[in-house]
Amino acid sequence: MSPTSRSLALLRKQGYTAQVVEKWNMWSKTRVDLFGVIDIIAIHPDYRGCLGVQATSRGHINARKKKIEEEPRAKLWLECGNRLEIWGWGKMKKSGKWEVKIIQVVSPLVPGGVFFRQTSIGGARRKSK
């Protein structure tokens, strides 16, 4: 199961209506994220705006942070009142369970970019096959 599939399942379990928005470019054989950084968009009746999720494995979190820092549309996404998070999935060695590390992307009040804040660790409690 891919990080995108795991994220989609967890979002829906948490009451979000969620949709994958990255697309496959068959000519270049690459995945193309919405606005260069978003794999999934989710909405929830209890929260304002949309949540954009960049789904990845734990080992690629820093690369996704760099990608977001370099993408001007990420800052615009946040300035429009939406939220953006990196969901990094990893299998825990002791338990064998998959867990997600969630990093919230925040636009500072002063001009100039974005910064990151870890908001939670947890997630699906299933063993992989």
N, CA, C and O atoms as a DFTB+ gen file, in Angstrom:
516 C
 N C O
     1  1       0.845      -1.181       0.000
     2  2       0.000       0.000       0.000
     3  2       0.890       1.244       0.000
     4  3       1.830       1.332       0.790
     5  1       0.605       2.184      -0.863
     6  2       1.430       3.389      -1.004
     7  2       1.137       4.404       0.108
     8  3       0.091       4.324       0.753
     9  1       2.052       5.359       0.338
    10  2       1.771       6.426       1.306
    11  2       0.499       7.206       0.960
    12  3      -0.235       7.619       1.857
    13  1       0.236       7.409      -0.326
    14  2      -0.988       8.106      -0.725
    15  2      -2.220       7.301      -0.338
    16  3      -3.184       7.865       0.179
    17  1      -2.207       6.005      -0.575
    18  2      -3.343       5.149      -0.216
    19  2      -3.555       5.108       1.289
    20  3      -4.690       5.163       1.763
    21  1      -2.458       5.010       2.043
    22  2      -2.566       4.998       3.515
    23  2      -3.147       6.317       4.018
    24  3      -4.004       6.332       4.901
    25  1      -2.668       7.427       3.444
    26  2      -3.150       8.749       3.861
    27  2      -4.629       8.923       3.533
    28  3      -5.395       9.420       4.358
    29  1      -5.025       8.524       2.354
    30  2      -6.420       8.631       1.929
    31  2      -7.322       7.840       2.876
    32  3      -8.373       8.330       3.290
    33  1      -6.916       6.629       3.217
    34  2      -7.710       5.792       4.122
    35  2      -7.828       6.426       5.508
    36  3      -8.908       6.427       6.099
    37  1      -6.714       6.969       6.032
    38  2      -6.749       7.576       7.362
    39  2      -7.584       8.851       7.370
    40  3      -8.338       9.088       8.314
    41  1      -7.460       9.671       6.336
    42  2      -8.275      10.883       6.254
    43  2      -9.766      10.534       6.271
    44  3     -10.541      11.155       6.998
    45  1     -10.157       9.559       5.485
    46  2     -11.572       9.159       5.441
    47  2     -12.031       8.593       6.784
    48  3     -13.164       8.825       7.204
    49  1     -11.157       7.856       7.451
    50  2     -11.480       7.320       8.781
    51  2     -11.701       8.460       9.780
    52  3     -12.503       8.329      10.705
    53  1     -10.990       9.576       9.593
    54  2     -11.107      10.736      10.471
    55  2     -12.270      11.654      10.093
    56  3     -12.433      12.716      10.694
    57  1     -13.074      11.265       9.110
    58  2     -14.258      12.035       8.749
    59  2     -14.075      13.031       7.616
    60  3     -14.982      13.814       7.331
    61  1     -12.929      13.015       6.971
    62  2     -12.697      13.902       5.841
    63  2     -13.306      13.317       4.571
    64  3     -13.405      12.099       4.418
    65  1     -13.707      14.190       3.675
    66  2     -13.973      13.815       2.296
    67  2     -12.692      14.145       1.566
    68  3     -12.257      15.296       1.548
    69  1     -12.082      13.127       0.958
    70  2     -10.740      13.311       0.400
    71  2     -10.656      12.737      -1.005
    72  3     -11.353      11.785      -1.357
    73  1      -9.776      13.348      -1.799
    74  2      -9.602      12.931      -3.190
    75  2      -8.132      13.072      -3.578
    76  3      -7.490      14.071      -3.256
    77  1      -7.608      12.068      -4.269
    78  2      -6.256      12.158      -4.818
    79  2      -6.286      13.147      -5.989
    80  3      -7.146      13.060      -6.865
    81  1      -5.340      14.082      -5.989
    82  2      -5.302      15.101      -7.042
    83  2      -3.995      15.097      -7.827
    84  3      -3.837      15.881      -8.763
    85  1      -3.059      14.229      -7.462
    86  2      -1.873      14.100      -8.308
    87  2      -2.275      13.292      -9.531
    88  3      -3.189      12.470      -9.471
    89  1      -1.588      13.529     -10.633
    90  2      -1.933      12.791     -11.849
    91  2      -0.681      12.171     -12.445
    92  3       0.439      12.593     -12.157
    93  1      -0.888      11.179     -13.270
    94  2       0.194      10.486     -13.942
    95  2       0.363      11.067     -15.342
    96  3      -0.591      11.100     -16.120
    97  1       1.563      11.523     -15.663
    98  2       1.869      12.017     -16.995
    99  2       2.494      10.852     -17.763
   100  3       3.650      10.498     -17.535
   101  1       1.733      10.271     -18.657
   102  2       2.202       9.059     -19.341
   103  2       3.350       9.325     -20.301
   104  3       4.118       8.414     -20.611
   105  1       3.480      10.559     -20.778
   106  2       4.559      10.866     -21.713
   107  2       5.901      10.972     -21.003
   108  3       6.907      10.449     -21.484
   109  1       5.917      11.650     -19.856
   110  2       7.179      11.781     -19.121
   111  2       7.349      10.677     -18.079
   112  3       8.406      10.550     -17.460
   113  1       6.291       9.879     -17.894
   114  2       6.291       8.792     -16.909
   115  2       6.624       9.310     -15.499
   116  3       7.445       8.742     -14.780
   117  1       5.954      10.409     -15.141
   118  2       6.135      11.006     -13.818
   119  2       4.779      11.348     -13.213
   120  3       3.786      11.511     -13.921
   121  1       4.762      11.451     -11.896
   122  2       3.567      11.916     -11.203
   123  2       3.648      13.432     -11.078
   124  3       4.717      13.985     -10.816
   125  1       2.520      14.096     -11.267
   126  2       2.462      15.555     -11.203
   127  2       1.516      15.939     -10.073
   128  3       0.327      15.622     -10.106
   129  1       2.065      16.632      -9.063
   130  2       1.271      17.067      -7.913
   131  2       0.502      18.348      -8.235
   132  3       0.955      19.172      -9.030
   133  1      -0.653      18.503      -7.617
   134  2      -1.412      19.739      -7.744
   135  2      -0.574      20.885      -7.172
   136  3      -0.064      20.779      -6.056
   137  1      -0.430      21.960      -7.912
   138  2       0.367      23.125      -7.518
   139  2       1.798      22.738      -7.151
   140  3       2.468      23.465      -6.417
   141  1       2.267      21.608      -7.652
   142  2       3.634      21.171      -7.424
   143  2       3.903      20.490      -6.107
   144  3       5.010      19.995      -5.892
   145  1       2.898      20.444      -5.187
   146  2       3.172      19.908      -3.842
   147  2       2.057      19.082      -3.212
   148  3       2.263      18.510      -2.142
   149  1       0.890      18.999      -3.832
   150  2      -0.254      18.371      -3.157
   151  2      -0.650      17.076      -3.858
   152  3      -0.890      17.050      -5.065
   153  1      -0.713      15.985      -3.057
   154  2      -1.158      14.681      -3.553
   155  2      -2.645      14.454      -3.301
   156  3      -3.332      13.835      -4.113
   157  1      -3.139      14.962      -2.164
   158  2      -4.526      14.734      -1.744
   159  2      -5.106      16.050      -1.249
   160  3      -4.436      16.807      -0.547
   161  1      -6.355      16.320      -1.620
   162  2      -7.098      17.428      -1.020
   163  2      -8.214      16.816      -0.181
   164  3      -8.891      15.878      -0.600
   165  1      -8.387      17.376       1.021
   166  2      -9.414      16.876       1.932
   167  2     -10.193      18.047       2.529
   168  3      -9.642      19.116       2.794
   169  1     -11.481      17.814       2.730
   170  2     -12.337      18.802       3.392
   171  2     -13.056      18.122       4.545
   172  3     -13.343      16.926       4.499
   173  1     -13.338      18.895       5.571
   174  2     -13.991      18.368       6.769
   175  2     -15.012      19.400       7.238
   176  3     -14.718      20.596       7.227
   177  1     -16.202      18.969       7.650
   178  2     -17.222      19.938       8.052
   179  2     -16.839      20.780       9.270
   180  3     -17.416      21.848       9.476
   181  1     -15.889      20.330      10.076
   182  2     -15.509      21.056      11.290
   183  2     -14.343      22.031      11.096
   184  3     -13.993      22.758      12.026
   185  1     -13.734      22.058       9.896
   186  2     -12.562      22.894       9.665
   187  2     -12.771      23.793       8.452
   188  3     -13.375      23.381       7.462
   189  1     -12.267      25.027       8.535
   190  2     -12.341      25.961       7.408
   191  2     -11.273      25.635       6.392
   192  3     -10.202      25.139       6.740
   193  1     -11.561      25.910       5.151
   194  2     -10.583      25.722       4.091
   195  2     -10.354      24.260       3.758
   196  3     -11.020      23.363       4.276
   197  1      -9.398      24.055       2.885
   198  2      -9.039      22.706       2.447
   199  2      -7.709      22.298       3.075
   200  3      -6.874      23.139       3.409
   201  1      -7.538      21.009       3.224
   202  2      -6.273      20.452       3.672
   203  2      -5.591      19.819       2.473
   204  3      -6.156      18.930       1.834
   205  1      -4.388      20.266       2.163
   206  2      -3.577      19.646       1.129
   207  2      -2.560      18.743       1.801
   208  3      -1.885      19.156       2.744
   209  1      -2.447      17.517       1.321
   210  2      -1.521      16.554       1.917
   211  2      -0.474      16.141       0.886
   212  3      -0.804      15.758      -0.237
   213  1       0.788      16.226       1.286
   214  2       1.899      15.674       0.517
   215  2       2.246      14.356       1.212
   216  3       2.830      14.358       2.295
   217  1       1.888      13.240       0.593
   218  2       2.093      11.914       1.185
   219  2       3.438      11.360       0.738
   220  3       3.799      11.444      -0.436
   221  1       4.182      10.787       1.699
   222  2       5.509      10.267       1.386
   223  2       5.900       9.223       2.413
   224  3       5.142       8.930       3.338
   225  1       7.078       8.668       2.249
   226  2       7.636       7.783       3.267
   227  2       8.465       8.639       4.214
   228  3       8.863       9.750       3.863
   229  1       8.724       8.129       5.408
   230  2       9.476       8.917       6.396
   231  2      10.845       9.340       5.883
   232  3      11.318      10.434       6.191
   233  1      11.474       8.479       5.107
   234  2      12.803       8.774       4.597
   235  2      12.857       9.923       3.603
   236  3      13.938      10.424       3.292
   237  1      11.704      10.343       3.103
   238  2      11.659      11.408       2.102
   239  2      11.045      12.713       2.627
   240  3      10.790      13.631       1.847
   241  1      10.809      12.803       3.923
   242  2      10.190      14.012       4.490
   243  2      11.020      15.259       4.193
   244  3      10.471      16.279       3.777
   245  1      12.326      15.190       4.399
   246  2      13.167      16.382       4.177
   247  2      13.160      16.820       2.716
   248  3      13.188      18.016       2.427
   249  1      13.123      15.865       1.798
   250  2      13.043      16.215       0.376
   251  2      11.722      16.914       0.071
   252  3      11.686      17.839      -0.740
   253  1      10.638      16.483       0.711
   254  2       9.333      17.125       0.496
   255  2       9.310      18.524       1.098
   256  3       8.698      19.432       0.535
   257  1       9.977      18.706       2.250
   258  2      10.080      20.046       2.838
   259  2      10.772      20.995       1.857
   260  3      10.316      22.115       1.631
   261  1      11.868      20.530       1.286
   262  2      12.615      21.364       0.333
   263  2      11.757      21.691      -0.888
   264  3      11.756      22.821      -1.376
   265  1      11.032      20.692      -1.368
   266  2      10.149      20.885      -2.526
   267  2       9.103      21.967      -2.227
   268  3       8.829      22.819      -3.072
   269  1       8.527      21.930      -1.030
   270  2       7.513      22.912      -0.635
   271  2       8.134      24.296      -0.473
   272  3       7.552      25.291      -0.906
   273  1       9.314      24.368       0.148
   274  2       9.993      25.657       0.322
   275  2      10.283      26.332      -1.012
   276  3      10.248      27.558      -1.112
   277  1      10.565      25.540      -2.028
   278  2      10.940      26.080      -3.335
   279  2       9.745      26.347      -4.249
   280  3       9.915      26.900      -5.336
   281  1       8.553      25.967      -3.831
   282  2       7.362      26.120      -4.671
   283  2       6.540      27.329      -4.217
   284  3       5.923      27.277      -3.153
   285  1       6.516      28.416      -4.996
   286  2       5.776      29.614      -4.585
   287  2       4.273      29.371      -4.439
   288  3       3.616      30.056      -3.656
   289  1       3.727      28.418      -5.172
   290  2       2.287      28.156      -5.058
   291  2       1.920      27.553      -3.707
   292  3       0.758      27.626      -3.306
   293  1       2.874      26.962      -2.997
   294  2       2.600      26.422      -1.663
   295  2       2.273      27.556      -0.695
   296  3       1.330      27.457       0.090
   297  1       3.056      28.634      -0.756
   298  2       2.797      29.791       0.109
   299  2       1.449      30.426      -0.235
   300  3       0.699      30.818       0.659
   301  1       1.144      30.526      -1.515
   302  2      -0.151      31.072      -1.941
   303  2      -1.298      30.215      -1.425
   304  3      -2.317      30.743      -0.980
   305  1      -1.137      28.886      -1.484
   306  2      -2.149      27.952      -0.963
   307  2      -2.454      28.269       0.512
   308  3      -3.614      28.306       0.923
   309  1      -1.397      28.494       1.290
   310  2      -1.571      28.802       2.713
   311  2      -2.192      30.181       2.913
   312  3      -3.058      30.352       3.771
   313  1      -1.757      31.163       2.128
   314  2      -2.281      32.525       2.258
   315  2      -3.764      32.610       1.913
   316  3      -4.448      33.536       2.352
   317  1      -4.263      31.666       1.142
   318  2      -5.687      31.643       0.785
   319  2      -6.542      30.983       1.868
   320  3      -7.739      30.777       1.668
   321  1      -5.941      30.652       3.007
   322  2      -6.699      30.109       4.122
   323  2      -6.762      28.593       4.172
   324  3      -7.534      28.027       4.946
   325  1      -5.966      27.941       3.365
   326  2      -5.933      26.478       3.365
   327  2      -4.811      25.983       4.263
   328  3      -3.981      26.766       4.724
   329  1      -4.793      24.692       4.504
   330  2      -3.742      24.062       5.302
   331  2      -2.937      23.124       4.408
   332  3      -3.440      22.614       3.407
   333  1      -1.686      22.906       4.783
   334  2      -0.812      22.014       4.034
   335  2      -0.004      21.187       5.029
   336  3       0.582      21.732       5.965
   337  1       0.023      19.878       4.826
   338  2       0.752      18.981       5.717
   339  2       1.532      17.955       4.913
   340  3       1.124      17.554       3.823
   341  1       2.664      17.537       5.473
   342  2       3.434      16.418       4.935
   343  2       3.124      15.222       5.822
   344  3       3.281      15.292       7.041
   345  1       2.685      14.123       5.215
   346  2       2.409      12.897       5.964
   347  2       3.470      11.876       5.585
   348  3       3.464      11.349       4.472
   349  1       4.382      11.596       6.516
   350  2       5.457      10.644       6.274
   351  2       5.180       9.317       6.947
   352  3       5.092       9.244       8.172
   353  1       5.042       8.276       6.159
   354  2       4.676       6.950       6.664
   355  2       5.909       6.082       6.864
   356  3       6.847       6.104       6.067
   357  1       5.882       5.309       7.961
   358  2       6.955       4.367       8.235
   359  2       6.445       3.196       9.041
   360  3       5.484       3.319       9.801
   361  1       7.095       2.061       8.870
   362  2       6.738       0.851       9.610
   363  2       7.627       0.777      10.839
   364  3       8.852       0.796      10.727
   365  1       7.010       0.693      12.015
   366  2       7.752       0.638      13.264
   367  2       8.424      -0.724      13.421
   368  3       7.793      -1.762      13.223
   369  1       9.706      -0.712      13.778
   370  2      10.469      -1.952      13.856
   371  2       9.944      -2.904      14.932
   372  3       9.775      -4.096      14.676
   373  1       9.688      -2.387      16.122
   374  2       9.259      -3.256      17.222
   375  2       7.868      -3.838      17.011
   376  3       7.659      -5.041      17.170
   377  1       6.930      -2.988      16.657
   378  2       5.527      -3.415      16.569
   379  2       5.138      -3.937      15.191
   380  3       4.190      -4.712      15.065
   381  1       5.861      -3.517      14.162
   382  2       5.488      -3.888      12.799
   383  2       4.279      -3.122      12.288
   384  3       3.719      -3.455      11.244
   385  1       3.877      -2.090      13.033
   386  2       2.705      -1.297      12.643
   387  2       3.141      -0.077      11.841
   388  3       4.222       0.474      12.048
   389  1       2.271       0.329      10.920
   390  2       2.516       1.531      10.122
   391  2       2.039       2.739      10.911
   392  3       0.930       2.742      11.445
   393  1       2.882       3.771      10.984
   394  2       2.509       5.018      11.640
   395  2       2.888       6.184      10.753
   396  3       3.770       6.084       9.900
   397  1       2.199       7.292      10.973
   398  2       2.428       8.490      10.166
   399  2       2.975       9.605      11.052
   400  3       2.517       9.812      12.175
   401  1       3.958      10.309      10.524
   402  2       4.483      11.509      11.156
   403  2       3.926      12.672      10.346
   404  3       4.149      12.756       9.138
   405  1       3.204      13.562      11.007
   406  2       2.549      14.668      10.308
   407  2       3.286      15.971      10.602
   408  3       3.465      16.360      11.756
   409  1       3.707      16.632       9.529
   410  2       4.403      17.912       9.630
   411  2       3.486      18.981       9.036
   412  3       3.124      18.912       7.861
   413  1       3.117      19.959       9.845
   414  2       2.274      21.053       9.377
   415  2       3.152      22.119       8.725
   416  3       4.163      22.526       9.297
   417  1       2.773      22.565       7.543
   418  2       3.489      23.634       6.837
   419  2       2.784      24.937       7.195
   420  3       1.566      25.050       7.059
   421  1       3.553      25.917       7.651
   422  2       2.980      27.166       8.143
   423  2       3.580      28.337       7.386
   424  3       4.790      28.391       7.170
   425  1       2.731      29.272       6.985
   426  2       3.198      30.497       6.343
   427  2       3.404      31.538       7.436
   428  3       2.473      31.838       8.184
   429  1       4.609      32.093       7.541
   430  2       4.857      33.080       8.600
   431  2       4.120      34.386       8.331
   432  3       3.725      34.681       7.203
   433  1       3.948      35.152       9.390
   434  2       3.285      36.446       9.250
   435  2       4.170      37.433       8.494
   436  3       3.670      38.347       7.837
   437  1       5.465      37.251       8.587
   438  2       6.371      38.126       7.831
   439  2       6.603      37.522       6.459
   440  3       6.602      36.298       6.330
   441  1       6.801      38.329       5.432
   442  2       7.007      37.798       4.091
   443  2       8.276      36.956       4.009
   444  3       9.254      37.192       4.719
   445  1       8.226      35.961       3.112
   446  2       9.469      35.274       2.863
   447  2       9.425      33.770       2.764
   448  3      10.462      33.182       2.455
   449  1       8.349      33.114       2.992
   450  2       8.383      31.668       2.811
   451  2       7.501      30.912       3.765
   452  3       6.467      31.403       4.219
   453  1       7.931      29.708       4.056
   454  2       7.162      28.822       4.916
   455  2       8.091      28.221       5.960
   456  3       9.310      28.218       5.790
   457  1       7.506      27.710       7.047
   458  2       8.283      26.922       7.987
   459  2       7.435      25.725       8.398
   460  3       6.265      25.629       8.028
   461  1       8.028      24.816       9.163
   462  2       7.399      23.524       9.432
   463  2       7.271      23.289      10.922
   464  3       8.111      23.717      11.713
   465  1       6.187      22.589      11.295
   466  2       5.947      22.253      12.694
   467  2       5.385      20.840      12.748
   468  3       4.380      20.542      12.103
   469  1       6.038      19.966      13.522
   470  2       5.501      18.612      13.674
   471  2       4.263      18.692      14.541
   472  3       4.300      19.262      15.632
   473  1       3.157      18.122      14.060
   474  2       1.919      18.219      14.819
   475  2       1.506      16.913      15.469
   476  3       0.839      16.936      16.504
   477  1       1.879      15.767      14.898
   478  2       1.476      14.515      15.541
   479  2       2.200      13.331      14.942
   480  3       2.732      13.380      13.833
   481  1       2.197      12.272      15.717
   482  2       2.659      10.977      15.244
   483  2       1.575       9.980      15.613
   484  3       1.077       9.986      16.738
   485  1       1.223       9.152      14.698
   486  2       0.192       8.143      14.931
   487  2      -0.261       7.622      13.612
   488  3       0.404       7.825      12.596
   489  1      -1.390       6.947      13.602
   490  2      -1.893       6.530      12.304
   491  2      -2.470       5.147      12.281
   492  3      -2.958       4.630      13.286
   493  1      -2.406       4.573      11.141
   494  2      -3.018       3.271      10.918
   495  2      -2.343       2.233      11.803
   496  3      -1.120       2.222      11.945
   497  1      -3.125       1.391      12.375
   498  2      -2.607       0.378      13.282
   499  2      -2.713      -1.017      12.670
   500  3      -3.050      -1.986      13.350
   501  1      -2.420      -1.096      11.382
   502  2      -2.493      -2.367      10.657
   503  2      -1.104      -2.861      10.352
   504  3      -0.192      -2.072      10.104
   505  1      -0.945      -4.159      10.370
   506  2       0.317      -4.750       9.932
   507  2       0.232      -4.924       8.422
   508  3      -0.825      -5.230       7.871
   509  1       1.373      -4.722       7.769
   510  2       1.374      -4.917       6.325
   511  2       1.369      -6.404       6.008
   512  3       1.730      -7.242       6.834
   513  1       0.948      -6.701       4.789
   514  2       0.890      -8.108       4.381
   515  2       2.227      -8.561       3.881
   516  3       2.379      -9.719       3.490
